[in-house]
């Protein structure tokens, strides 16, 4: 394990012991097996973003502790976007953590929910059928199909992988989503890395050489960052792109979504990750919103989120 990751792991180990937690107790809180925690603490297994989120939440710490306790680097300040989040209020229409559970249960467990959502999307789509760019029309139609029918989109090269998520969604929009309290997908983080790299006039090879990262590995991060991403790689990219901790903050927000840190439907003492099926529907819902955001359809975003909130109640009377 490299020096940076090891320093974080050593700090976590010290905190765990100061709280009187055994590996088994922390593992139960964090949703990580005793053996996996042991491998991480002993430097055998890499410290991933998801594992770190689990471990800190299991000890009631947040990612800001890595900065305030000078664990990451004494010269690495608390992310400016996190400070901005605390001082300014943004009204950009977004799907929030408080929406996710009710939306997921509405889609997966309510009779006729898919039909309602199909009608809802088509209602907002019909005003844009005259757009000249046929790609946009295909994009929107495919979003409807993916949202309302059983999944057949896991095959390689599918439209779900290559067309539906608007990877060119701007960095400014992703910042607005974060600052408005919106959820973030791992795809958003890949898009952020890609668009920051382009804005910095860096080629893939130039950036990969800066962080001693393989060219194919960077391509993979930009296209579909996964749950096995190493936390130190996020830090390296943050520094190389010169974004002052912003990438760390956004990646942490995305990781918290998938790990169910803010779940309200299943009221558990500690995080309960979403199932693969639930994640699939969450991603579909959010991707539809990203399409609207990409084309600056703010009023449509606000209206459709309001419609979902009205219909998607956890305990309908």
C-alpha positions in Angstrom: 0.0 0.0 0.0 1.4 3.4 -0.9 2.4 6.0 1.7 -0.7 8.2 1.3 -3.2 5.4 1.7 -1.2 3.9 4.6 -1.2 7.1 6.5 -5.0 7.2 6.2 -5.3 3.6 7.2 -3.0 4.1 10.2 -5.2 7.0 11.4 -8.3 5.0 11.0 -6.7 2.2 13.0 -5.8 4.6 15.8 -9.3 6.1 15.9 -10.9 2.6 16.0 -8.8 1.6 18.9 -9.4 4.9 20.7 -13.1 4.2 20.4 -12.6 0.7 21.8 -13.9 -0.9 18.6 -12.7 -4.3 17.5 -12.3 -5.2 13.9 -15.5 -7.2 14.1 -17.5 -4.3 15.7 -16.3 -1.8 13.1 -17.0 -4.3 10.4 -20.5 -4.7 11.5 -21.0 -0.9 11.6 -19.4 -0.4 8.3 -20.7 -3.4 6.4 -17.2 -4.8 5.8 -16.1 -8.2 6.8 -13.6 -8.6 9.7 -11.1 -10.2 7.3 -11.4 -7.4 4.7 -10.8 -4.8 7.4 -7.8 -6.7 8.6 -6.4 -6.9 5.1 -6.8 -3.1 4.7 -5.2 -2.3 8.0 -2.3 -4.5 7.3 -1.8 -3.0 3.8 -2.6 -6.1 1.9 -5.8 -4.8 0.3 -6.0 -1.3 -1.4 -8.1 1.4 0.3 -11.0 2.1 -2.1 -13.3 5.1 -2.0 -16.2 2.9 -1.0 -14.3 1.1 1.8 -13.1 4.5 3.2 -16.7 5.9 3.2 -18.0 2.8 5.0 -15.2 2.9 7.6 -15.5 6.6 8.5 -19.3 6.4 8.7 -18.9 3.4 10.9 -17.0 5.6 13.3 -19.3 8.6 12.9 -16.7 10.6 11.0 -17.1 12.4 7.7 -14.7 13.0 4.8 -13.9 16.5 6.2 -12.0 14.8 9.1 -9.3 13.7 6.6 -8.7 17.4 6.0 -9.3 18.9 9.5 -7.1 16.2 11.1 -4.4 16.8 8.4 -4.5 13.2 7.5 -4.4 13.7 3.7 -1.8 16.5 3.6 -1.2 19.5 5.8 -1.0 21.6 2.6 -4.3 20.2 1.3 -7.1 22.5 2.6 -10.8 21.7 3.1 -12.4 21.6 -0.4 -13.6 25.1 -1.3 -16.8 23.7 -2.7 -17.6 22.2 0.7 -17.2 25.6 2.3 -19.3 27.2 -0.4 -22.0 24.6 0.3 -22.2 25.9 3.8 -22.4 29.6 2.9 -24.6 29.8 -0.2 -28.0 28.4 -1.1 -28.6 27.2 -4.7 -32.1 26.5 -6.1 -31.0 24.4 -9.1 -33.7 21.7 -9.5 -32.2 18.3 -8.5 -33.1 14.9 -7.1 -32.0 14.8 -3.5 -31.1 12.1 -1.1 -34.4 12.6 0.6 -36.1 11.7 -2.7 -34.3 8.6 -3.6 -36.0 6.0 -1.3 -39.5 7.1 -2.1 -38.7 7.3 -5.8 -37.1 3.8 -5.8 -40.0 2.2 -3.9 -42.5 4.0 -6.1 -40.9 2.6 -9.3 -40.1 -0.9 -8.0 -43.1 -1.7 -5.8 -46.1 0.5 -6.8 -48.5 -0.9 -9.3 -48.5 1.0 -12.7 -45.6 3.2 -11.6 -43.8 2.6 -14.9 -46.9 3.6 -16.9 -47.2 6.8 -14.9 -43.5 7.7 -15.4 -43.7 6.9 -19.1 -46.6 9.3 -19.5 -44.8 11.9 -17.4 -41.6 11.8 -19.6 -43.5 11.8 -22.8 -45.5 14.9 -21.6 -42.2 16.8 -21.3 -40.7 15.3 -24.4 -43.5 16.3 -26.8 -42.6 20.0 -26.8 -39.2 19.1 -28.3 -40.1 16.8 -31.2 -39.2 19.5 -33.7 -35.6 19.7 -32.7 -33.4 19.4 -35.7 -30.7 17.3 -34.0 -31.9 13.7 -34.4 -29.4 12.5 -31.9 -31.2 14.4 -29.1 -34.5 12.8 -30.1 -32.9 9.3 -30.1 -31.4 10.1 -26.7 -34.7 11.1 -25.2 -36.6 8.2 -26.7 -34.0 5.8 -25.4 -34.2 7.3 -21.9 -38.0 6.6 -21.9 -37.4 3.0 -23.0 -34.7 2.4 -20.4 -36.8 3.9 -17.7 -40.1 2.1 -18.4 -39.2 -1.5 -19.6 -37.3 -4.4 -18.2 -33.5 -4.1 -18.5 -31.8 -5.4 -21.6 -29.1 -2.7 -21.5 -26.3 -4.5 -19.8 -24.8 -5.9 -23.0 -21.6 -4.3 -24.1 -22.0 -1.4 -26.5 -25.6 -0.7 -25.7 -27.2 2.7 -26.0 -27.5 2.8 -22.2 -23.7 2.7 -21.9 -22.8 4.9 -24.8 -25.6 7.3 -25.5 -28.0 7.9 -22.6 -25.7 9.6 -20.1 -24.6 13.0 -21.5 -20.9 12.8 -20.7 -20.4 16.4 -21.9 -22.6 17.8 -19.1 -20.6 20.8 -17.9 -18.6 21.0 -14.8 -20.6 24.1 -13.8 -23.8 22.0 -13.9 -22.2 19.3 -11.8 -21.2 21.9 -9.2 -24.7 23.3 -9.1 -26.1 19.8 -8.5 -23.7 19.3 -5.6 -24.3 22.7 -4.1 -28.1 22.3 -4.4 -27.9 19.1 -2.3 -28.4 16.8 -5.3 -27.3 13.2 -5.6 -24.4 12.4 -7.8 -23.7 9.2 -9.8 -20.3 7.6 -10.3 -20.8 8.5 -14.0 -21.0 12.1 -13.0 -17.5 11.8 -11.4 -16.1 10.4 -14.6 -17.7 13.2 -16.6 -16.3 15.7 -14.2 -12.7 14.3 -14.6 -13.0 14.3 -18.4 -14.4 17.8 -18.7 -11.9 19.2 -16.2 -9.1 17.6 -18.1 -10.4 19.1 -21.4 -10.8 22.5 -19.8 -7.2 22.3 -18.6 -6.1 21.4 -22.2 -4.6 18.1 -21.0 -4.6 15.0 -23.2 -5.3 11.6 -21.7 -1.6 10.8 -21.9 -0.5 14.1 -20.4 -2.8 13.6 -17.4 -1.9 10.0 -16.9 1.8 10.8 -16.9 1.3 13.4 -14.3 -0.3 11.0 -11.8 1.7 7.9 -12.9 -1.5 6.2 -14.0 -2.0 4.0 -17.0 -3.6 5.5 -20.1 -6.3 2.8 -20.3 -7.0 3.1 -16.6 -7.7 6.8 -17.0 -10.0 6.2 -20.0 -11.9 3.7 -17.8 -12.2 6.2 -15.0 -13.6 8.8 -17.3 -16.1 6.5 -18.9 -17.4 4.4 -16.0 -15.7 4.9 -12.6 -16.6 2.0 -10.5 -16.9 0.9 -6.8 -13.3 -0.4 -6.8 -11.7 3.0 -7.5 -8.7 3.6 -5.2 -9.1 6.6 -2.9 -5.5 7.8 -3.5 -6.2 7.8 -7.2 -9.0 10.3 -6.6 -6.6 12.5 -4.6 -3.9 12.3 -7.3 -6.4 13.3 -10.0 -7.7 16.1 -7.8 -4.2 17.5 -7.4 -3.2 17.0 -11.1 -6.3 18.9 -12.2 -5.8 21.6 -9.6 -9.4 21.6 -8.3 -8.6 22.0 -4.6 -10.4 19.0 -3.2 -13.5 19.5 -5.4 -13.1 16.1 -7.0 -12.8 14.4 -3.6 -16.0 16.1 -2.4 -18.0 15.2 -5.4 -16.7 11.6 -5.5 -17.6 11.2 -1.8 -21.2 12.4 -2.5 -21.5 9.8 -5.2 -20.2 7.0 -3.1 -22.6 7.9 -0.3 -25.5 7.4 -2.7 -24.5 3.9 -3.7 -23.7 2.9 -0.1 -27.1 4.0 1.2 -25.6 6.4 3.8 -28.7 8.6 3.7 -31.4 5.9 3.4 -34.6 6.7 5.2 -37.0 3.8 4.1 -34.9 1.1 5.7 -34.2 2.7 9.1 -31.0 1.0 10.1 -28.4 2.1 12.6 -25.7 1.9 10.0 -25.7 2.3 6.2 -27.5 -0.3 4.1 -26.3 -0.3 0.4 -28.8 -0.3 -2.4 -29.3 -3.6 -4.2 -28.1 -3.9 -7.8 -31.8 -3.6 -9.0 -32.3 -0.5 -7.0 -29.1 1.1 -8.2 -30.2 0.4 -11.8 -33.4 2.3 -11.3 -31.7 5.2 -9.4 -29.2 5.6 -12.3 -32.0 5.6 -14.9 -34.0 8.3 -13.0 -31.0 10.5 -12.5 -29.7 10.0 -16.1 -33.1 11.3 -17.4 -32.5 14.4 -15.1 -29.0 14.8 -16.5 -30.4 14.9 -20.0 -32.6 17.8 -19.1 -29.8 19.5 -17.3 -27.4 19.0 -20.2 -29.9 20.9 -22.5 -30.7 23.5 -19.8 -34.4 22.5 -19.5 -34.6 23.8 -16.0 -38.4 24.3 -15.9 -39.0 20.8 -17.2 -36.6 19.4 -14.5 -38.4 21.2 -11.8 -41.9 20.2 -13.0 -41.0 16.5 -13.4 -39.3 16.2 -10.0 -42.4 17.9 -8.5 -44.6 15.4 -10.2 -42.6 12.5 -8.9 -42.5 13.8 -5.4 -46.3 14.1 -5.5 -46.8 10.6 -6.6 -44.0 8.8 -5.0 -45.0 8.5 -1.3 -43.6 5.7 0.9 -46.8 5.0 2.6 -49.7 5.9 0.3 -53.1 6.2 2.0 
